[in-house]
Amino acid sequence: MTALQIGALIVVGAGAPLVVLVRDPVRQAFCVGIFGTALALLFFVFQAPDVALSQIVVSTVALPLMILLALAKIREHEEEEEERE
Amino acid sequence: MNRRLRIGLFLGGAALLAGMLVAAVGDLPGFGHYPGPYGILIEETGVAGTSATDLVTAVNFDYRAFDTMGEEFILFAAVLGVAIVLRRRRGERAEDERGDDHHFPGSSSALGALGLALVGPVFVLGAYVVTHGQITPGGGFQGGVVLAAAALIAFLAGEYVAFKVIAPHAMVEAGEAAGAAGFALVGLGGLIFAGTFFANFIALGTPGSFLSSGTIPISNLAVGIEVAGAFLLLWTEFSDQALVVRSK
């Protein structure tokens, strides 16, 4: 195993608990994006560029965006409920 | 269940799982020492058999194209499910997308400029990845996601309306369906012209050249359109819910 592979494994191993330990969902969405980039790097240094390519877009763009949009919808729903009360 | 019991259960389970994982990792073959015959066989005969120099694509879209079709329809069904769950229900109304009353706050001019500068290059990158799957890493799945991201960047630049112009709902839906059907048609073509479902029925050409590998680039194109459509449909449903659909 090369130093790059060990480094990528450490970053991914440290990044995963960090995503869970951040408790605010909005910040979590950003953390999961950064963690996804580290995961893409891991796939790349382990010679799987095909997987790394889709991982970059799916986890840095698609997933955080869906979380943020869902949070926006929930927040707006809560505001509407408050207005009604 | 009280807190103590829960923590005890978790610690017991976690220790058991960790022990099993460590035992499993100890028995793994070393990195790069693949014990089965299949990978070695593909390495030796793949380029001659399919003309594709990216053997991952050769496996995905030729040797195991049937599996890939299954995967493709999993994505299709999943996005269909999202579209059904997030449909506009009774008691909900849509705000006028082009009117001034929608709640989308827009973005800073710096993000807008960056987004506009990125739309073109990202689109070209996506088209490149889709069309060169047989030569270099990438292909329909990866390129399709990049293509969808190009339209998304316009949305991130603060132009919700521009996103709707680049990727209108009907076109996105049609693209997803046509791409999924196109890939299945390539498989049927194999059945008709070569006697086997997903048999490569077009001349293979020279390995490494753009127009090579028979049906593989066509499959990639169909899958690229399907995946781009699927992701755009997903984002459209989510952004519509968050930005324009309101309860009455």
Chai-1 contact restraints between the chains, C-beta under 6 A:
chainA,res_idxA,chainB,res_idxB,connection_type,confidence,min_distance_angstrom,max_distance_angstrom,comment,restraint_id
A,P49,B,P137,contact,1.0,0.0,6.0,A-B,restraint_1
A,D50,B,V56,contact,1.0,0.0,6.0,A-B,restraint_2
A,D50,B,P137,contact,1.0,0.0,6.0,A-B,restraint_3
A,L53,B,G138,contact,1.0,0.0,6.0,A-B,restraint_4
A,L53,B,Q142,contact,1.0,0.0,6.0,A-B,restraint_5
A,S54,B,F141,contact,1.0,0.0,6.0,A-B,restraint_6
A,S54,B,Q142,contact,1.0,0.0,6.0,A-B,restraint_7
A,S54,B,V145,contact,1.0,0.0,6.0,A-B,restraint_8
A,V57,B,V145,contact,1.0,0.0,6.0,A-B,restraint_9
A,V57,B,V146,contact,1.0,0.0,6.0,A-B,restraint_10
A,V57,B,A149,contact,1.0,0.0,6.0,A-B,restraint_11
A,V61,B,A149,contact,1.0,0.0,6.0,A-B,restraint_12
A,M66,B,F238,contact,1.0,0.0,6.0,A-B,restraint_13
A,L69,B,F238,contact,1.0,0.0,6.0,A-B,restraint_14
A,L69,B,S239,contact,1.0,0.0,6.0,A-B,restraint_15
A,L69,B,A242,contact,1.0,0.0,6.0,A-B,restraint_16
A,A72,B,A242,contact,1.0,0.0,6.0,A-B,restraint_17
A,K73,B,Q241,contact,1.0,0.0,6.0,A-B,restraint_18
A,K73,B,A242,contact,1.0,0.0,6.0,A-B,restraint_19
